[in-house]
Amino acid sequence: MQERRIELIKELREVEGEEDEGRLTTPDRRNRVREAAVDSIAGEVTSGLLDFLSKDLVRKEEKVSERALKTSIRASERNEQYAKRAASEAKRSEAKRAASKAKRAASEAKRSEAKRSEAKRSEAKRSEAKRSEAKRSEQQAKRSEAKRSEAS
């Protein structure tokens, strides 16, 4: 912008120098000065507008990239939360499977113990039945013996 002013000043000095030489008349000089002033003002306004628009564009691009970064961070955080939940669910599911397996094992152990207890009771009953049978047989044998002794 300052360079443009320097050029304008040089141009004005040249115009004054030309007038001194008598080449340009006063109305021509005024027209040239007026055109130079209009060009200078238009250049400054255009320069300022372009500078403002450039800065505004940079600000908007920064906002867009900031939003994109925030969105990316949120998505990353959501993915991390989903992964944690999935891991937690997997642990709970694994714990449930392990608990279920333990229950089945405990139930199987109870059934086995019940079978063993039943087998022991059956064996005890058979033994008791054999002993009772042996006693009856012995008593019968004694009675038969006693009857034979009495009969003789």
N, CA, C and O atoms as a GROMACS GRO file, in nm:
protein
  608
    1MET      N    1   0.082  -0.116   0.000
    1MET     CA    2   0.000   0.000   0.000
    1MET      C    3   0.088   0.126   0.000
    1MET      O    4   0.060   0.225  -0.068
    2GLN      N    5   0.194   0.118   0.077
    2GLN     CA    6   0.285   0.232   0.085
    2GLN      C    7   0.359   0.249  -0.048
    2GLN      O    8   0.390   0.361  -0.089
    3GLU      N    9   0.386   0.139  -0.114
    3GLU     CA   10   0.453   0.146  -0.245
    3GLU      C   11   0.362   0.218  -0.346
    3GLU      O   12   0.409   0.297  -0.428
    4ARG      N   13   0.235   0.188  -0.337
    4ARG     CA   14   0.138   0.253  -0.427
    4ARG      C   15   0.137   0.404  -0.404
    4ARG      O   16   0.127   0.480  -0.500
    5ARG      N   17   0.148   0.447  -0.282
    5ARG     CA   18   0.151   0.592  -0.250
    5ARG      C   19   0.278   0.656  -0.307
    5ARG      O   20   0.276   0.766  -0.363
    6ILE      N   21   0.388   0.582  -0.289
    6ILE     CA   22   0.515   0.635  -0.342
    6ILE      C   23   0.505   0.651  -0.493
    6ILE      O   24   0.551   0.751  -0.549
    7GLU      N   25   0.443   0.553  -0.560
    7GLU     CA   26   0.428   0.562  -0.705
    7GLU      C   27   0.338   0.680  -0.742
    7GLU      O   28   0.365   0.750  -0.840
    8LEU      N   29   0.234   0.702  -0.665
    8LEU     CA   30   0.143   0.814  -0.690
    8LEU      C   31   0.216   0.947  -0.674
    8LEU      O   32   0.199   1.038  -0.755
    9ILE      N   33   0.296   0.956  -0.569
    9ILE     CA   34   0.373   1.081  -0.547
    9ILE      C   35   0.468   1.105  -0.664
    9ILE      O   36   0.479   1.217  -0.713
   10LYS      N   37   0.536   1.000  -0.707
   10LYS     CA   38   0.627   1.015  -0.822
   10LYS      C   39   0.552   1.059  -0.946
   10LYS      O   40   0.597   1.145  -1.022
   11GLU      N   41   0.433   0.996  -0.964
   11GLU     CA   42   0.352   1.031  -1.081
   11GLU      C   43   0.308   1.176  -1.075
   11GLU      O   44   0.309   1.246  -1.176
   12LEU      N   45   0.269   1.222  -0.954
   12LEU     CA   46   0.228   1.362  -0.939
   12LEU      C   47   0.344   1.457  -0.966
   12LEU      O   48   0.326   1.563  -1.027
   13ARG      N   49   0.461   1.420  -0.922
   13ARG     CA   50   0.579   1.505  -0.947
   13ARG      C   51   0.611   1.511  -1.095
   13ARG      O   52   0.652   1.614  -1.149
   14GLU      N   53   0.592   1.396  -1.161
   14GLU     CA   54   0.617   1.394  -1.305
   14GLU      C   55   0.518   1.485  -1.377
   14GLU      O   56   0.552   1.558  -1.471
   15VAL      N   57   0.392   1.478  -1.330
   15VAL     CA   58   0.289   1.562  -1.391
   15VAL      C   59   0.324   1.710  -1.370
   15VAL      O   60   0.308   1.792  -1.460
   16GLU      N   61   0.372   1.743  -1.249
   16GLU     CA   62   0.410   1.881  -1.223
   16GLU      C   63   0.529   1.921  -1.308
   16GLU      O   64   0.538   2.034  -1.358
   17GLY      N   65   0.620   1.826  -1.324
   17GLY     CA   66   0.737   1.856  -1.407
   17GLY      C   67   0.697   1.874  -1.552
   17GLY      O   68   0.755   1.958  -1.621
   18GLU      N   69   0.601   1.799  -1.598
   18GLU     CA   70   0.555   1.814  -1.736
   18GLU      C   71   0.483   1.948  -1.755
   18GLU      O   72   0.492   2.010  -1.860
   19GLU      N   73   0.411   1.989  -1.651
   19GLU     CA   74   0.341   2.116  -1.661
   19GLU      C   75   0.439   2.232  -1.669
   19GLU      O   76   0.420   2.330  -1.741
   20ASP      N   77   0.545   2.215  -1.590
   20ASP     CA   78   0.648   2.319  -1.593
   20ASP      C   79   0.706   2.330  -1.732
   20ASP      O   80   0.745   2.438  -1.776
   21GLU      N   81   0.713   2.222  -1.797
   21GLU     CA   82   0.769   2.223  -1.932
   21GLU      C   83   0.667   2.273  -2.033
   21GLU      O   84   0.701   2.302  -2.148
   22GLY      N   85   0.543   2.283  -1.989
   22GLY     CA   86   0.440   2.337  -2.077
   22GLY      C   87   0.377   2.233  -2.165
   22GLY      O   88   0.302   2.267  -2.257
   23ARG      N   89   0.405   2.111  -2.141
   23ARG     CA   90   0.349   2.006  -2.225
   23ARG      C   91   0.200   1.983  -2.197
   23ARG      O   92   0.122   1.961  -2.289
   24LEU      N   93   0.163   1.988  -2.068
   24LEU     CA   94   0.024   1.963  -2.032
   24LEU      C   95  -0.043   2.093  -1.993
   24LEU      O   96   0.017   2.182  -1.931
   25THR      N   97  -0.166   2.102  -2.029
   25THR     CA   98  -0.241   2.220  -1.990
   25THR      C   99  -0.305   2.194  -1.856
   25THR      O  100  -0.308   2.080  -1.809
   26THR      N  101  -0.354   2.295  -1.796
   26THR     CA  102  -0.412   2.284  -1.663
   26THR      C  103  -0.529   2.186  -1.659
   26THR      O  104  -0.532   2.104  -1.567
   27PRO      N  105  -0.626   2.188  -1.749
   27PRO     CA  106  -0.735   2.089  -1.742
   27PRO      C  107  -0.684   1.946  -1.760
   27PRO      O  108  -0.734   1.854  -1.696
   28ASP      N  109  -0.584   1.926  -1.848
   28ASP     CA  110  -0.526   1.792  -1.864
   28ASP      C  111  -0.461   1.746  -1.735
   28ASP      O  112  -0.474   1.631  -1.691
   29ARG      N  113  -0.390   1.840  -1.678
   29ARG     CA  114  -0.322   1.807  -1.552
   29ARG      C  115  -0.423   1.768  -1.445
   29ARG      O  116  -0.404   1.670  -1.373
   30ARG      N  117  -0.530   1.844  -1.434
   30ARG     CA  118  -0.633   1.814  -1.335
   30ARG      C  119  -0.696   1.677  -1.360
   30ARG      O  120  -0.719   1.601  -1.266
   31ASN      N  121  -0.723   1.646  -1.485
   31ASN     CA  122  -0.780   1.515  -1.519
   31ASN      C  123  -0.687   1.400  -1.480
   31ASN      O  124  -0.730   1.299  -1.426
   32ARG      N  125  -0.559   1.420  -1.510
   32ARG     CA  126  -0.462   1.315  -1.477
   32ARG      C  127  -0.449   1.298  -1.326
   32ARG      O  128  -0.441   1.185  -1.276
   33VAL      N  129  -0.447   1.410  -1.252
   33VAL     CA  130  -0.438   1.404  -1.107
   33VAL      C  131  -0.565   1.337  -1.051
   33VAL      O  132  -0.558   1.254  -0.961
   34ARG      N  133  -0.680   1.376  -1.107
   34ARG     CA  134  -0.806   1.318  -1.064
   34ARG      C  135  -0.806   1.166  -1.090
   34ARG      O  136  -0.845   1.089  -1.002
   35GLU      N  137  -0.764   1.123  -1.207
   35GLU     CA  138  -0.758   0.980  -1.241
   35GLU      C  139  -0.662   0.906  -1.148
   35GLU      O  140  -0.689   0.796  -1.102
   36ALA      N  141  -0.547   0.971  -1.123
   36ALA     CA  142  -0.450   0.909  -1.034
   36ALA      C  143  -0.506   0.896  -0.894
   36ALA      O  144  -0.485   0.793  -0.828
   37ALA      N  145  -0.576   0.997  -0.846
   37ALA     CA  146  -0.636   0.993  -0.712
   37ALA      C  147  -0.743   0.885  -0.706
   37ALA      O  148  -0.749   0.809  -0.610
   38VAL      N  149  -0.828   0.877  -0.809
   38VAL     CA  150  -0.933   0.775  -0.813
   38VAL      C  151  -0.870   0.636  -0.816
   38VAL      O  152  -0.914   0.546  -0.744
   39ASP      N  153  -0.768   0.618  -0.898
   39ASP     CA  154  -0.698   0.488  -0.906
   39ASP      C  155  -0.636   0.451  -0.771
   39ASP      O  156  -0.642   0.337  -0.726
   40SER      N  157  -0.577   0.552  -0.706
   40SER     CA  158  -0.514   0.528  -0.576
   40SER      C  159  -0.618   0.487  -0.472
   40SER      O  160  -0.599   0.391  -0.397
   41ILE      N  161  -0.730   0.562  -0.470
   41ILE     CA  162  -0.837   0.530  -0.373
   41ILE      C  163  -0.895   0.392  -0.402
   41ILE      O  164  -0.914   0.312  -0.311
   42ALA      N  165  -0.923   0.366  -0.527
   42ALA     CA  166  -0.979   0.237  -0.566
   42ALA      C  167  -0.881   0.124  -0.531
   42ALA      O  168  -0.922   0.017  -0.486
   43GLY      N  169  -0.753   0.149  -0.552
   43GLY     CA  170  -0.651   0.048  -0.519
   43GLY      C  171  -0.645   0.021  -0.370
   43GLY      O  172  -0.634  -0.094  -0.326
   44GLU      N  173  -0.652   0.130  -0.292
   44GLU     CA  174  -0.649   0.113  -0.146
   44GLU      C  175  -0.772   0.038  -0.096
   44GLU      O  176  -0.761  -0.052  -0.013
   45VAL      N  177  -0.888   0.076  -0.149
   45VAL     CA  178  -1.011   0.010  -0.108
   45VAL      C  179  -1.007  -0.138  -0.148
   45VAL      O  180  -1.041  -0.227  -0.069
   46THR      N  181  -0.964  -0.162  -0.271
   46THR     CA  182  -0.955  -0.300  -0.320
   46THR      C  183  -0.854  -0.378  -0.237
   46THR      O  184  -0.879  -0.493  -0.200
   47SER      N  185  -0.741  -0.317  -0.208
   47SER     CA  186  -0.638  -0.384  -0.128
   47SER      C  187  -0.690  -0.417   0.011
   47SER      O  188  -0.670  -0.528   0.060
   48GLY      N  189  -0.758  -0.321   0.073
   48GLY     CA  190  -0.814  -0.344   0.206
   48GLY      C  191  -0.919  -0.454   0.203
   48GLY      O  192  -0.923  -0.540   0.292
   49LEU      N  193  -1.004  -0.451   0.100
   49LEU     CA  194  -1.109  -0.553   0.089
   49LEU      C  195  -1.048  -0.692   0.068
   49LEU      O  196  -1.091  -0.789   0.130
   50LEU      N  197  -0.949  -0.700  -0.019
   50LEU     CA  198  -0.884  -0.829  -0.042
   50LEU      C  199  -0.814  -0.879   0.083
   50LEU      O  200  -0.818  -0.999   0.114
   51ASP      N  201  -0.751  -0.788   0.156
   51ASP     CA  202  -0.686  -0.826   0.281
   51ASP      C  203  -0.788  -0.879   0.381
   51ASP      O  204  -0.766  -0.982   0.443
   52PHE      N  205  -0.901  -0.808   0.396
   52PHE     CA  206  -1.007  -0.852   0.486
   52PHE      C  207  -1.062  -0.988   0.445
   52PHE      O  208  -1.079  -1.077   0.528
   53LEU      N  209  -1.091  -1.004   0.316
   53LEU     CA  210  -1.147  -1.130   0.267
   53LEU      C  211  -1.048  -1.246   0.286
   53LEU      O  212  -1.088  -1.358   0.319
   54SER      N  213  -0.922  -1.217   0.266
   54SER     CA  214  -0.820  -1.321   0.284
   54SER      C  215  -0.814  -1.365   0.430
   54SER      O  216  -0.810  -1.485   0.460
   55LYS      N  217  -0.814  -1.268   0.521
   55LYS     CA  218  -0.811  -1.300   0.663
   55LYS      C  219  -0.938  -1.373   0.706
   55LYS      O  220  -0.934  -1.467   0.785
   56ASP      N  221  -1.054  -1.328   0.652
   56ASP     CA  222  -1.180  -1.394   0.684
   56ASP      C  223  -1.180  -1.538   0.634
   56ASP      O  224  -1.229  -1.628   0.703
   57LEU      N  225  -1.128  -1.560   0.517
   57LEU     CA  226  -1.119  -1.696   0.463
   57LEU      C  227  -1.031  -1.785   0.552
   57LEU      O  228  -1.066  -1.900   0.577
   58VAL      N  229  -0.920  -1.731   0.597
   58VAL     CA  230  -0.831  -1.808   0.686
   58VAL      C  231  -0.904  -1.843   0.816
   58VAL      O  232  -0.895  -1.956   0.864
   59ARG      N  233  -0.977  -1.746   0.873
   59ARG     CA  234  -1.052  -1.772   0.997
   59ARG      C  235  -1.157  -1.882   0.976
   59ARG      O  236  -1.171  -1.971   1.059
   60LYS      N  237  -1.229  -1.874   0.864
   60LYS     CA  238  -1.331  -1.975   0.836
   60LYS      C  239  -1.269  -2.112   0.814
   60LYS      O  240  -1.323  -2.213   0.861
   61GLU      N  241  -1.157  -2.117   0.745
   61GLU     CA  242  -1.090  -2.246   0.724
   61GLU      C  243  -1.042  -2.303   0.856
   61GLU      O  244  -1.048  -2.424   0.878
   62GLU      N  245  -0.993  -2.217   0.946
   62GLU     CA  246  -0.951  -2.263   1.078
   62GLU      C  247  -1.069  -2.318   1.157
   62GLU      O  248  -1.056  -2.420   1.226
   63LYS      N  249  -1.184  -2.252   1.148
   63LYS     CA  250  -1.304  -2.300   1.218
   63LYS      C  251  -1.346  -2.436   1.164
   63LYS      O  252  -1.382  -2.526   1.240
   64VAL      N  253  -1.341  -2.450   1.032
   64VAL     CA  254  -1.380  -2.578   0.970
   64VAL      C  255  -1.284  -2.688   1.014
   64VAL      O  256  -1.328  -2.798   1.049
   65SER      N  257  -1.154  -2.660   1.012
   65SER     CA  258  -1.059  -2.763   1.052
   65SER      C  259  -1.070  -2.793   1.201
   65SER      O  260  -1.050  -2.907   1.244
   66GLU      N  261  -1.103  -2.691   1.281
   66GLU     CA  262  -1.122  -2.712   1.426
   66GLU      C  263  -1.244  -2.800   1.450
   66GLU      O  264  -1.240  -2.891   1.534
   67ARG      N  265  -1.353  -2.774   1.377
   67ARG     CA  266  -1.473  -2.858   1.390
   67ARG      C  267  -1.443  -3.002   1.348
   67ARG      O  268  -1.485  -3.096   1.414
   68ALA      N  269  -1.370  -3.016   1.238
   68ALA     CA  270  -1.336  -3.151   1.191
   68ALA      C  271  -1.252  -3.224   1.294
   68ALA      O  272  -1.271  -3.343   1.318
   69LEU      N  273  -1.159  -3.153   1.356
   69LEU     CA  274  -1.074  -3.213   1.460
   69LEU      C  275  -1.159  -3.253   1.580
   69LEU      O  276  -1.141  -3.362   1.635
   70LYS      N  277  -1.251  -3.165   1.623
   70LYS     CA  278  -1.338  -3.197   1.736
   70LYS      C  279  -1.424  -3.318   1.705
   70LYS      O  280  -1.442  -3.407   1.789
   71THR      N  281  -1.477  -3.322   1.584
   71THR     CA  282  -1.559  -3.436   1.542
   71THR      C  283  -1.477  -3.565   1.544
   71THR      O  284  -1.524  -3.670   1.588
   72SER      N  285  -1.356  -3.555   1.495
   72SER     CA  286  -1.268  -3.672   1.494
   72SER      C  287  -1.236  -3.718   1.636
   72SER      O  288  -1.234  -3.838   1.664
   73ILE      N  289  -1.212  -3.624   1.724
   73ILE     CA  290  -1.182  -3.658   1.864
   73ILE      C  291  -1.303  -3.723   1.929
   73ILE      O  292  -1.291  -3.823   1.999
   74ARG      N  293  -1.423  -3.665   1.904
   74ARG     CA  294  -1.546  -3.725   1.961
   74ARG      C  295  -1.565  -3.868   1.910
   74ARG      O  296  -1.600  -3.958   1.987
   75ALA      N  297  -1.544  -3.887   1.781
   75ALA     CA  298  -1.560  -4.021   1.723
   75ALA      C  299  -1.460  -4.117   1.785
   75ALA      O  300  -1.493  -4.232   1.814
   76SER      N  301  -1.338  -4.070   1.803
   76SER     CA  302  -1.236  -4.154   1.865
   76SER      C  303  -1.274  -4.190   2.008
   76SER      O  304  -1.257  -4.305   2.050
   77GLU      N  305  -1.326  -4.092   2.083
   77GLU     CA  306  -1.368  -4.119   2.221
   77GLU      C  307  -1.485  -4.217   2.224
   77GLU      O  308  -1.489  -4.306   2.308
   78ARG      N  309  -1.582  -4.200   2.130
   78ARG     CA  310  -1.694  -4.294   2.124
   78ARG      C  311  -1.644  -4.435   2.093
   78ARG      O  312  -1.689  -4.532   2.154
   79ASN      N  313  -1.553  -4.446   1.998
   79ASN     CA  314  -1.498  -4.577   1.964
   79ASN      C  315  -1.429  -4.640   2.084
   79ASN      O  316  -1.440  -4.760   2.107
   80GLU      N  317  -1.356  -4.558   2.158
   80GLU     CA  318  -1.287  -4.609   2.278
   80GLU      C  319  -1.389  -4.657   2.381
   80GLU      O  320  -1.369  -4.761   2.445
   81GLN      N  321  -1.498  -4.580   2.399
   81GLN     CA  322  -1.603  -4.621   2.494
   81GLN      C  323  -1.670  -4.751   2.448
   81GLN      O  324  -1.696  -4.839   2.530
   82TYR      N  325  -1.696  -4.761   2.318
   82TYR     CA  326  -1.757  -4.885   2.266
   82TYR      C  327  -1.664  -5.003   2.288
   82TYR      O  328  -1.709  -5.112   2.324
   83ALA      N  329  -1.535  -4.982   2.267
   83ALA     CA  330  -1.438  -5.090   2.287
   83ALA      C  331  -1.435  -5.132   2.434
   83ALA      O  332  -1.430  -5.251   2.464
   84LYS      N  333  -1.439  -5.034   2.525
   84LYS     CA  334  -1.440  -5.066   2.668
   84LYS      C  335  -1.566  -5.144   2.705
   84LYS      O  336  -1.560  -5.242   2.779
   85ARG      N  337  -1.681  -5.098   2.651
   85ARG     CA  338  -1.806  -5.168   2.679
   85ARG      C  339  -1.802  -5.310   2.626
   85ARG      O  340  -1.845  -5.405   2.692
   86ALA      N  341  -1.750  -5.324   2.506
   86ALA     CA  342  -1.742  -5.458   2.446
   86ALA      C  343  -1.652  -5.548   2.529
   86ALA      O  344  -1.683  -5.665   2.551
   87ALA      N  345  -1.539  -5.494   2.575
   87ALA     CA  346  -1.449  -5.572   2.660
   87ALA      C  347  -1.518  -5.609   2.790
   87ALA      O  348  -1.505  -5.722   2.838
   88SER      N  349  -1.590  -5.514   2.847
   88SER     CA  350  -1.662  -5.539   2.972
   88SER      C  351  -1.769  -5.646   2.951
   88SER      O  352  -1.785  -5.736   3.033
   89GLU      N  353  -1.842  -5.634   2.840
   89GLU     CA  354  -1.945  -5.734   2.809
   89GLU      C  355  -1.881  -5.871   2.789
   89GLU      O  356  -1.934  -5.973   2.833
   90ALA      N  357  -1.767  -5.873   2.722
   90ALA     CA  358  -1.698  -6.000   2.700
   90ALA      C  359  -1.656  -6.061   2.833
   90ALA      O  360  -1.668  -6.182   2.853
   91LYS      N  361  -1.606  -5.976   2.924
   91LYS     CA  362  -1.566  -6.027   3.056
   91LYS      C  363  -1.687  -6.081   3.131
   91LYS      O  364  -1.682  -6.188   3.191
   92ARG      N  365  -1.800  -6.003   3.126
   92ARG     CA  366  -1.920  -6.050   3.195
   92ARG      C  367  -1.971  -6.179   3.133
   92ARG      O  368  -2.012  -6.271   3.204
   93SER      N  369  -1.968  -6.185   3.004
   93SER     CA  370  -2.014  -6.305   2.934
   93SER      C  371  -1.925  -6.424   2.970
   93SER      O  372  -1.973  -6.534   2.994
   94GLU      N  373  -1.795  -6.398   2.973
   94GLU     CA  374  -1.700  -6.504   3.010
   94GLU      C  375  -1.723  -6.546   3.155
   94GLU      O  376  -1.717  -6.665   3.187
   95ALA      N  377  -1.749  -6.449   3.242
   95ALA     CA  378  -1.776  -6.480   3.383
   95ALA      C  379  -1.904  -6.562   3.394
   95ALA      O  380  -1.910  -6.657   3.472
   96LYS      N  381  -2.006  -6.525   3.316
   96LYS     CA  382  -2.131  -6.601   3.319
   96LYS      C  383  -2.108  -6.744   3.272
   96LYS      O  384  -2.158  -6.839   3.331
   97ARG      N  385  -2.030  -6.758   3.163
   97ARG     CA  386  -2.000  -6.893   3.114
   97ARG      C  387  -1.925  -6.972   3.218
   97ARG      O  388  -1.953  -7.090   3.240
   98ALA      N  389  -1.828  -6.908   3.284
   98ALA     CA  390  -1.749  -6.977   3.386
   98ALA      C  391  -1.839  -7.015   3.505
   98ALA      O  392  -1.828  -7.125   3.559
   99ALA      N  393  -1.928  -6.923   3.543
   99ALA     CA  394  -2.019  -6.953   3.655
   99ALA      C  395  -2.112  -7.068   3.617
   99ALA      O  396  -2.139  -7.156   3.698
  100SER      N  397  -2.161  -7.065   3.496
  100SER     CA  398  -2.249  -7.172   3.449
  100SER      C  399  -2.175  -7.305   3.446
  100SER      O  400  -2.229  -7.408   3.485
  101LYS      N  401  -2.052  -7.301   3.400
  101LYS     CA  402  -1.970  -7.422   3.396
  101LYS      C  403  -1.945  -7.474   3.538
  101LYS      O  404  -1.951  -7.594   3.562
  102ALA      N  405  -1.918  -7.382   3.630
  102ALA     CA  406  -1.895  -7.421   3.769
  102ALA      C  407  -2.023  -7.481   3.828
  102ALA      O  408  -2.016  -7.580   3.902
  103LYS      N  409  -2.138  -7.423   3.796
  103LYS     CA  410  -2.264  -7.476   3.846
  103LYS      C  411  -2.287  -7.617   3.792
  103LYS      O  412  -2.328  -7.707   3.865
  104ARG      N  413  -2.259  -7.634   3.662
  104ARG     CA  414  -2.275  -7.768   3.604
  104ARG      C  415  -2.182  -7.868   3.670
  104ARG      O  416  -2.221  -7.981   3.699
  105ALA      N  417  -2.059  -7.825   3.694
  105ALA     CA  418  -1.962  -7.914   3.759
  105ALA      C  419  -2.007  -7.948   3.900
  105ALA      O  420  -1.998  -8.062   3.944
  106ALA      N  421  -2.058  -7.847   3.973
  106ALA     CA  422  -2.105  -7.871   4.109
  106ALA      C  423  -2.226  -7.964   4.107
  106ALA      O  424  -2.237  -8.053   4.191
  107SER      N  425  -2.315  -7.942   4.012
  107SER     CA  426  -2.433  -8.027   4.000
  107SER      C  427  -2.392  -8.170   3.967
  107SER      O  428  -2.446  -8.266   4.023
  108GLU      N  429  -2.297  -8.184   3.878
  108GLU     CA  430  -2.246  -8.318   3.842
  108GLU      C  431  -2.181  -8.384   3.962
  108GLU      O  432  -2.198  -8.504   3.985
  109ALA      N  433  -2.107  -8.306   4.040
  109ALA     CA  434  -2.042  -8.360   4.160
  109ALA      C  435  -2.148  -8.405   4.260
  109ALA      O  436  -2.133  -8.509   4.323
  110LYS      N  437  -2.256  -8.326   4.274
  110LYS     CA  438  -2.364  -8.365   4.366
  110LYS      C  439  -2.430  -8.494   4.319
  110LYS      O  440  -2.458  -8.584   4.399
  111ARG      N  441  -2.453  -8.503   4.187
  111ARG     CA  442  -2.514  -8.625   4.134
  111ARG      C  443  -2.424  -8.745   4.158
  111ARG      O  444  -2.471  -8.853   4.196
  112SER      N  445  -2.295  -8.727   4.135
  112SER     CA  446  -2.200  -8.837   4.157
  112SER      C  447  -2.200  -8.877   4.303
  112SER      O  448  -2.200  -8.996   4.336
  113GLU      N  449  -2.199  -8.777   4.391
  113GLU     CA  450  -2.200  -8.805   4.535
  113GLU      C  451  -2.329  -8.875   4.573
  113GLU      O  452  -2.328  -8.968   4.654
  114ALA      N  453  -2.440  -8.831   4.516
  114ALA     CA  454  -2.569  -8.894   4.545
  114ALA      C  455  -2.567  -9.039   4.497
  114ALA      O  456  -2.617  -9.128   4.567
  115LYS      N  457  -2.511  -9.063   4.380
  115LYS     CA  458  -2.502  -9.201   4.329
  115LYS      C  459  -2.417  -9.286   4.421
  115LYS      O  460  -2.452  -9.400   4.453
  116ARG      N  461  -2.302  -9.228   4.465
  116ARG     CA  462  -2.215  -9.304   4.556
  116ARG      C  463  -2.287  -9.332   4.687
  116ARG      O  464  -2.279  -9.444   4.739
  117SER      N  465  -2.357  -9.234   4.740
  117SER     CA  466  -2.431  -9.253   4.865
  117SER      C  467  -2.539  -9.359   4.846
  117SER      O  468  -2.559  -9.445   4.932
  118GLU      N  469  -2.609  -9.352   4.734
  118GLU     CA  470  -2.713  -9.450   4.704
  118GLU      C  471  -2.653  -9.590   4.693
  118GLU      O  472  -2.709  -9.687   4.742
  119ALA      N  473  -2.538  -9.598   4.627
  119ALA     CA  474  -2.471  -9.727   4.613
  119ALA      C  475  -2.430  -9.780   4.750
  119ALA      O  476  -2.444  -9.899   4.777
  120LYS      N  477  -2.379  -9.693   4.836
  120LYS     CA  478  -2.339  -9.735   4.971
  120LYS      C  479  -2.461  -9.782   5.049
  120LYS      O  480  -2.456  -9.885   5.118
  121ARG      N  481  -2.572  -9.707   5.039
  121ARG     CA  482  -2.695  -9.748   5.110
  121ARG      C  483  -2.745  -9.882   5.057
  121ARG      O  484  -2.786  -9.969   5.134
  122SER      N  485  -2.741  -9.898   4.923
  122SER     CA  486  -2.785 -10.026   4.866
  122SER      C  487  -2.696 -10.138   4.915
  122SER      O  488  -2.744 -10.246   4.950
  123GLU      N  489  -2.567 -10.114   4.916
  123GLU     CA  490  -2.472 -10.216   4.963
  123GLU      C  491  -2.497 -10.247   5.109
  123GLU      O  492  -2.494 -10.362   5.150
  124ALA      N  493  -2.523 -10.143   5.188
  124ALA     CA  494  -2.551 -10.162   5.330
  124ALA      C  495  -2.679 -10.243   5.347
  124ALA      O  496  -2.685 -10.333   5.431
  125LYS      N  497  -2.782 -10.211   5.270
  125LYS     CA  498  -2.908 -10.286   5.277
  125LYS      C  499  -2.886 -10.431   5.239
  125LYS      O  500  -2.938 -10.522   5.305
  126ARG      N  501  -2.808 -10.453   5.131
  126ARG     CA  502  -2.781 -10.592   5.090
  126ARG      C  503  -2.705 -10.667   5.198
  126ARG      O  504  -2.734 -10.782   5.229
  127SER      N  505  -2.607 -10.597   5.255
  127SER     CA  506  -2.530 -10.661   5.363
  127SER      C  507  -2.622 -10.693   5.481
  127SER      O  508  -2.614 -10.802   5.538
  128GLU      N  509  -2.706 -10.598   5.515
  128GLU     CA  510  -2.801 -10.619   5.625
  128GLU      C  511  -2.896 -10.733   5.591
  128GLU      O  512  -2.927 -10.817   5.675
  129ALA      N  513  -2.943 -10.734   5.467
  129ALA     CA  514  -3.034 -10.841   5.424
  129ALA      C  515  -2.962 -10.976   5.432
  129ALA      O  516  -3.022 -11.075   5.475
  130LYS      N  517  -2.834 -10.981   5.391
  130LYS     CA  518  -2.758 -11.107   5.396
  130LYS      C  519  -2.740 -11.151   5.540
  130LYS      O  520  -2.754 -11.269   5.574
  131ARG      N  521  -2.708 -11.051   5.627
  131ARG     CA  522  -2.691 -11.086   5.768
  131ARG      C  523  -2.822 -11.137   5.828
  131ARG      O  524  -2.824 -11.235   5.903
  132SER      N  525  -2.933 -11.069   5.793
  132SER     CA  526  -3.063 -11.113   5.842
  132SER      C  527  -3.094 -11.253   5.791
  132SER      O  528  -3.143 -11.339   5.865
  133GLU      N  529  -3.066 -11.275   5.664
  133GLU     CA  530  -3.088 -11.407   5.603
  133GLU      C  531  -3.000 -11.510   5.670
  133GLU      O  532  -3.044 -11.622   5.698
  134ALA      N  533  -2.875 -11.472   5.696
  134ALA     CA  534  -2.783 -11.565   5.762
  134ALA      C  535  -2.834 -11.597   5.901
  134ALA      O  536  -2.827 -11.712   5.945
  135LYS      N  537  -2.885 -11.495   5.973
  135LYS     CA  538  -2.939 -11.517   6.107
  135LYS      C  539  -3.060 -11.610   6.101
  135LYS      O  540  -3.070 -11.705   6.179
  136ARG      N  541  -3.149 -11.583   6.009
  136ARG     CA  542  -3.267 -11.668   5.996
  136ARG      C  543  -3.228 -11.812   5.963
  136ARG      O  544  -3.282 -11.908   6.017
  137SER      N  545  -3.131 -11.821   5.871
  137SER     CA  546  -3.085 -11.956   5.834
  137SER      C  547  -3.024 -12.025   5.955
  137SER      O  548  -3.047 -12.144   5.978
  138GLU      N  549  -2.948 -11.952   6.031
  138GLU     CA  550  -2.883 -12.007   6.150
  138GLU      C  551  -2.989 -12.048   6.252
  138GLU      O  552  -2.984 -12.156   6.311
  139GLN      N  553  -3.088 -11.956   6.270
  139GLN     CA  554  -3.194 -11.989   6.365
  139GLN      C  555  -3.274 -12.112   6.318
  139GLN      O  556  -3.310 -12.198   6.397
  140GLN      N  557  -3.299 -12.117   6.188
  140GLN     CA  558  -3.372 -12.232   6.134
  140GLN      C  559  -3.291 -12.359   6.152
  140GLN      O  560  -3.344 -12.465   6.184
  141ALA      N  561  -3.161 -12.345   6.129
  141ALA     CA  562  -3.073 -12.461   6.145
  141ALA      C  563  -3.075 -12.505   6.290
  141ALA      O  564  -3.078 -12.625   6.317
  142LYS      N  565  -3.073 -12.412   6.384
  142LYS     CA  566  -3.076 -12.446   6.527
  142LYS      C  567  -3.210 -12.512   6.560
  142LYS      O  568  -3.212 -12.610   6.635
  143ARG      N  569  -3.320 -12.463   6.507
  143ARG     CA  570  -3.449 -12.525   6.534
  143ARG      C  571  -3.454 -12.666   6.477
  143ARG      O  572  -3.502 -12.761   6.540
  144SER      N  573  -3.403 -12.676   6.355
  144SER     CA  574  -3.401 -12.810   6.296
  144SER      C  575  -3.314 -12.902   6.379
  144SER      O  576  -3.349 -13.018   6.399
  145GLU      N  577  -3.207 -12.854   6.426
  145GLU     CA  578  -3.114 -12.931   6.510
  145GLU      C  579  -3.185 -12.967   6.640
  145GLU      O  580  -3.175 -13.080   6.689
  146ALA      N  581  -3.257 -12.869   6.695
  146ALA     CA  582  -3.326 -12.891   6.821
  146ALA      C  583  -3.437 -12.995   6.797
  146ALA      O  584  -3.458 -13.080   6.883
  147LYS      N  585  -3.507 -12.993   6.690
  147LYS     CA  586  -3.612 -13.088   6.659
  147LYS      C  587  -3.553 -13.224   6.640
  147LYS      O  588  -3.612 -13.323   6.685
  148ARG      N  589  -3.441 -13.236   6.578
  148ARG     CA  590  -3.375 -13.365   6.557
  148ARG      C  591  -3.328 -13.420   6.691
  148ARG      O  592  -3.337 -13.540   6.718
  149SER      N  593  -3.279 -13.331   6.772
  149SER     CA  594  -3.231 -13.376   6.903
  149SER      C  595  -3.350 -13.424   6.985
  149SER      O  596  -3.338 -13.524   7.056
  150GLU      N  597  -3.458 -13.359   6.978
  150GLU     CA  598  -3.575 -13.398   7.053
  150GLU      C  599  -3.632 -13.528   6.996
  150GLU      O  600  -3.679 -13.614   7.070
  151ALA      N  601  -3.627 -13.539   6.870
  151ALA     CA  602  -3.679 -13.658   6.806
  151ALA      C  603  -3.587 -13.778   6.834
  151ALA      O  604  -3.638 -13.890   6.830
  152SER      N  605  -3.472 -13.767   6.859
  152SER     CA  606  -3.383 -13.880   6.883
  152SER      C  607  -3.388 -13.913   7.025
  152SER      O  608  -3.320 -14.006   7.069
   0.00000   0.00000   0.00000
